[in-house]
Amino acid sequence: MMRRDSARDGVVLLEVLVALAILGVVGAATAAMALGAGDTVRRAQRADDEINRASALLEAVALWPREDLDRHLGRRAQGEWLMNVGHPVPALYTVSLTDSTGTHDLLRTALFRPVSRLKEMMGDAP
């Protein structure tokens, strides 16, 4: 009879060790997921901050008159981004902000600037 009790004690000990191992694996996986989620939140906050700063710049550019837009035609560095100002038709300008590598558009808009009648009559409209 003594042997059965000691055999049962050994099985119980083995079950406890397996349960602790499973609990350890689940705990490690949960901790890894929590760290990953925290990193994802930080990246999203940085991206949101970048978009807000880029939006503030684009709002300022939207106030520029035709002359300023004409002076900034083409692609150039503007702060931490690349700004591209295009002029596809006489009354329309396109402005886009991309990341510093120029591969990812952050914001893009089109700005309407009417051509003055005097410039139209003189043929000076770009």
N, C-alpha and C positions, 0 to 999 in steps of 0.2 A: 503494500500500500504506500509505503514511503516513496517508492519510485514514481508512482503516478503523480504525486504532489510535486515532486521536484521537476518532472517532465512538464507538468502544467505551468510551473513557475517559469521555466525556460521559454515556453511558447508565449506567455504573457509579456515577458521581457522583450522578446523578438517583436511582438505586436507594438509595444510602446516605442521601440527604436524605429520601426517602419513609419509609425504615425508621426514621430518627431522629424524624420527625414522628409516626409510629405509636407508637413507644416513649414519646414525650413525652405523647401523649394517654392511653395506658394508665397511665403513671406518675401523671398528674394525677387520673385516675379512681380509682386505688388510694389515693392520698393523701386524696381526698375521702371515700371509703368509710371509711378508718381514722378520720378526724376525726368522721364521723357515728356510727361505732360507739362511739367514746370518749364522745361526748355522750350517747348512749343509755345507756351504763353509768352515767354520773354521774346522769342523771335517775332511773334505777332505784334507785340507792343512796339518793338523797334520798327517794324514795317509800317505800323500805323503812324508812328512819330514821323517817319520819313515822308509818308504821303501828306501829312498835315503841313510839314515844312515846304514841300514841293507845291502844295496847293496855295500857300501864302505867297510864294514867288509868282505862281501863275496868275493869281489875283492881281498882283502889282503889274505884271506884264499886260494884263487885259485892259489896264488904264492907259497904256502908252498910246500916243497919237500915231498917225501914219508915218511921220518922219522918224520917230524912234524905232518903229518896227522895220522900216526900210534900212536903218543903220545896223540892225541886228540880223539881217537876212543871212541864212546859212546856219551851219552847225558850229557851236562854240561852247567852251566851258562856262558854266554859270554856277558859281558856288561849287557844291559837291556833285552837280549833275551836268549833263550835256543838254543844251537847249538848241532846238532846231526851229528856225522861223522860215516858213515858206510863203510864197506869194503866187498861188496858182492862177488867180484871175484878178483883174484890177481892184475890185472892192473887197477881196477876201484874203486874209492871212491865216496860216495854220501855225500853231505853236505846239511843240511837244517837248516834254522833259523825259530824259532817259537816265538810267543809272550811269555811273562813271565809266562803265565799259561800253556803253552804247548799245547794249543788247536787249535791255528790258525797258519798255515804255512804262513810265510811272503815270503820267497824265498827258492828255492831248486835248486841244480845243481849237476852234476856228473863231476868228475875230472879223467882224464886218466893219470896214472903214470906208464909207462912201467917198467916191472921187468927187472933188469940187467941180462945179460946172465950168469955172474958169479954166481949170487944168484940162478938162475934157475938150473945151473949145480950142485951146492952144496946142493940144496934142502932147502935153507933158505927162499924162497919166501913165504910170509904169505898167 
